[in-house]
Amino acid sequence: MRLLVKVGGTLLDDAVTRKSVAEQLSLAAREHQLVVVHGGGKQMTRYLEERGIPSRFVNGLRVSDEAVIDAASKVIAGSVNKQFVAALIAAGQLAIGLSGVDGRLTDASLKDRALGFVGTPAHTNGTLLRLLVTHGYLPVVACIAGDRNGTIYNVNADQMAVSCAVGFGADKLVFLTDVAGVRDALGEVLHHLTPADISALIESGVAHGGMQAKLAAAGHALESGVQGIVIAPGLQPDVLAAVLSNGSVGTEITTLSKMTSR
């Protein structure tokens, strides 16, 4: 099975959690063709705060001027990526760190001038990902991308994961997060969602900020042919094994409704 796992930056901020996630991914890579995409928003916010640079978000997307792009290159594609790669190597994998800029892995275009250098992924070179995986490497992709003119864009990590999943031809897309799953208005975890449910959660305001961006990305993944999507609690022990064995964990997103939650 071709598997794409997106790891939230919060899960990589602590060495113990990073090690646990890396070990789970290493086990999965022994049985599946695996590509990993990661964020690093928490780390970048801290980096910017230390330099007196405020962070501003619109619909879960960070407004990105030149200072923010510089920070993304140094933090997300730099220290966060390399620490994660090192943890995966320690777990037994030939991990290789990449960003969407490298080899034009992911081409992006300007999303909205009001957001600054925020990019929308247009295409990911799945051939490059499959080449690396076929030769025994584990691609670990940081969420920045570029265009043919050399412009670097800050890309939402969930959107980056979807673009890589589509390009790679992933059979399953797993979002490992720092929450238990998608919650309803009462705070209860929803174990199954359809595109109609996603629209309702966003339109009602129940899903906002980062979760709004994540659900919008998941909806786009479904439209692009990725069928197996799960938003799962990355802090839960052995959560990836549970997801891959179709265990009842997190929130599953499919095109079809289910009469009962799993």
C-alpha positions in Angstrom: 0.0 0.0 0.0 1.1 3.5 -0.8 0.8 5.5 2.5 1.2 9.2 3.1 1.4 10.4 6.7 1.3 14.0 7.7 2.8 14.8 11.1 1.7 18.0 12.9 4.6 20.2 14.0 3.4 20.0 17.6 4.2 16.3 17.7 7.8 17.1 16.7 8.5 19.8 19.3 9.3 17.3 22.0 12.2 14.8 21.7 10.3 12.0 23.4 7.2 12.4 21.2 9.3 12.8 18.1 11.1 9.5 18.9 7.7 7.7 19.4 6.3 9.0 16.1 9.6 8.1 14.3 9.5 4.5 15.6 5.8 4.1 14.5 6.6 5.4 11.1 9.7 3.2 10.8 7.5 0.1 11.5 4.9 1.3 8.9 7.7 1.8 6.3 8.7 -1.9 6.6 5.3 -2.9 5.3 4.2 -0.1 3.1 5.5 2.4 0.6 5.7 5.5 2.8 6.1 9.2 2.3 6.0 11.7 5.3 5.0 15.3 5.2 5.4 17.5 8.3 4.5 21.0 9.6 6.3 23.1 12.2 3.9 26.0 12.9 4.4 26.0 16.7 8.2 26.1 16.3 8.0 28.9 13.7 5.7 30.9 15.9 8.2 30.6 18.7 11.0 31.6 16.4 9.2 34.7 15.2 8.1 35.7 18.8 11.8 35.5 19.9 12.5 38.1 17.2 9.5 40.3 17.9 7.7 39.4 14.7 3.9 38.9 15.3 2.0 36.0 13.7 -1.4 36.6 12.0 -3.7 34.0 10.7 -6.6 34.1 8.3 -8.8 31.0 8.1 -6.0 28.9 9.6 -3.4 30.2 7.2 -0.4 32.2 8.4 0.0 35.6 6.7 3.6 35.4 5.3 5.8 38.3 4.5 9.5 37.9 3.6 10.4 37.5 7.3 8.0 34.7 7.7 9.3 33.0 4.5 12.8 33.3 5.9 11.7 31.7 9.1 9.9 28.9 7.4 13.0 28.1 5.4 15.2 28.1 8.5 12.8 26.4 10.9 10.4 24.1 9.1 12.7 23.1 6.2 15.7 23.4 8.5 15.9 22.4 12.1 12.4 20.7 12.4 13.1 18.7 9.2 16.6 17.6 10.2 15.7 16.7 13.8 12.8 14.5 12.4 15.1 12.9 9.8 17.6 12.2 12.5 15.0 10.5 14.6 13.8 8.4 11.7 17.4 7.3 10.9 17.8 6.3 14.6 14.6 4.3 14.2 16.2 2.4 11.3 15.1 4.2 8.2 17.1 5.8 5.4 15.2 9.0 5.8 15.9 11.9 3.4 14.8 15.5 4.1 13.2 17.5 1.3 11.0 20.5 0.8 8.7 21.3 -2.1 11.4 23.6 -3.4 14.0 20.8 -3.9 14.0 19.5 -7.4 10.7 21.3 -7.9 9.1 18.5 -6.0 5.9 20.7 -5.4 5.1 23.6 -7.6 2.9 26.3 -6.0 1.2 29.5 -6.9 0.2 32.6 -5.0 -3.0 32.0 -3.1 -4.0 35.5 -2.2 -2.0 38.7 -2.3 -3.5 39.7 1.1 -1.8 36.6 2.6 1.6 37.5 1.3 3.8 34.6 0.2 1.3 31.9 1.0 1.2 29.3 -1.8 -1.4 26.8 -3.1 0.2 23.6 -4.2 -0.5 23.0 -7.9 1.4 19.8 -8.6 3.7 17.4 -6.8 6.2 15.3 -8.7 5.1 11.8 -7.7 7.8 10.3 -9.9 10.5 11.7 -7.6 8.8 10.4 -4.5 8.3 6.9 -6.0 11.9 6.9 -7.2 13.2 7.5 -3.7 10.8 5.0 -2.0 11.6 2.3 -4.6 15.3 2.7 -3.8 14.8 2.3 -0.1 14.6 5.9 1.0 11.9 7.5 3.2 11.1 11.0 1.9 10.4 13.5 4.7 8.8 16.6 3.1 8.7 20.0 4.8 5.8 22.3 3.9 7.4 25.0 1.7 7.2 25.0 -2.1 8.3 27.2 -5.0 7.6 28.1 -8.6 9.6 28.1 -11.7 10.7 31.7 -11.1 12.4 30.8 -7.8 9.8 32.3 -5.5 9.4 30.4 -2.2 6.0 30.0 -0.6 4.8 29.1 2.8 2.3 26.2 2.2 -0.2 24.9 4.7 1.1 21.5 5.8 -2.2 19.8 5.3 -2.5 21.1 1.8 1.1 20.0 1.2 0.2 16.5 2.4 -2.8 16.3 0.1 -0.7 17.4 -2.9 2.0 14.9 -2.1 -0.6 12.1 -1.6 -2.2 12.8 -5.0 1.2 13.0 -6.7 2.4 9.8 -5.0 -0.8 8.0 -5.7 -1.4 7.2 -2.1 -4.0 4.7 -1.1 -4.3 6.1 2.4 -3.7 9.5 3.9 -3.3 9.8 7.7 -3.1 13.1 9.5 -1.4 12.7 12.9 -2.4 15.6 15.1 -2.3 16.7 18.7 -6.1 16.3 19.1 -8.4 13.2 19.4 -10.1 13.8 16.1 -12.7 16.2 14.6 -15.2 17.3 17.3 -18.8 18.4 17.0 -20.4 21.5 18.6 -20.6 19.6 21.9 -17.0 18.6 21.9 -17.6 14.9 21.1 -15.3 13.2 18.6 -16.9 12.5 15.3 -15.8 9.1 14.1 -16.9 9.4 10.5 -17.4 12.4 8.1 -18.5 12.9 4.5 -17.9 15.9 2.3 -21.3 17.2 3.3 -20.4 16.9 6.9 -17.2 18.8 6.3 -19.1 21.7 4.6 -21.6 21.8 7.5 -18.8 22.0 10.2 -17.0 24.7 8.4 -20.1 26.8 7.5 -21.4 26.6 11.1 -18.1 27.7 12.5 -17.7 24.6 14.6 -14.6 23.8 12.6 -12.4 26.9 12.5 -8.7 27.8 12.4 -6.4 24.9 11.9 -9.1 22.3 11.9 -11.0 24.3 9.2 -7.9 24.2 7.0 -7.4 20.5 7.7 -10.9 19.5 6.8 -10.8 21.7 3.6 -7.6 19.9 2.6 -9.2 16.5 3.4 -12.2 17.4 1.2 -9.9 18.3 -1.6 -8.1 15.0 -1.2 -11.3 13.1 -1.6 -12.1 15.1 -4.7 -8.7 14.2 -6.1 -9.2 10.5 -5.6 -7.5 9.7 -2.3 -10.1 7.5 -0.6 -8.7 6.4 2.7 -8.4 9.5 5.0 -8.0 9.5 8.8 -7.4 12.3 11.3 -5.9 10.6 14.3 -4.5 11.5 17.7 -0.7 11.3 17.3 -0.1 11.3 21.0 -1.9 8.0 21.5 0.5 5.1 21.8 0.8 2.9 18.7 -1.9 5.0 17.0 -0.5 4.5 13.5 -0.7 0.7 13.8 -4.3 1.0 15.0 -5.2 3.2 12.0 -3.6 0.8 9.6 -5.4 -2.1 11.0 -8.7 -0.2 10.7 -9.1 0.3 14.4 -11.6 2.7 15.9 -9.4 5.7 16.4 -9.8 9.4 15.4 -12.0 10.5 12.5 -12.4 8.7 9.2 -13.4 10.7 6.2 -14.9 9.0 3.1 -17.2 9.9 0.3 -19.9 7.6 1.6 -22.0 7.9 4.7 -22.2 5.2 7.3 -25.3 4.2 9.2 -23.3 3.8 12.4 -19.9 5.2 13.6 -17.1 2.6 13.7 
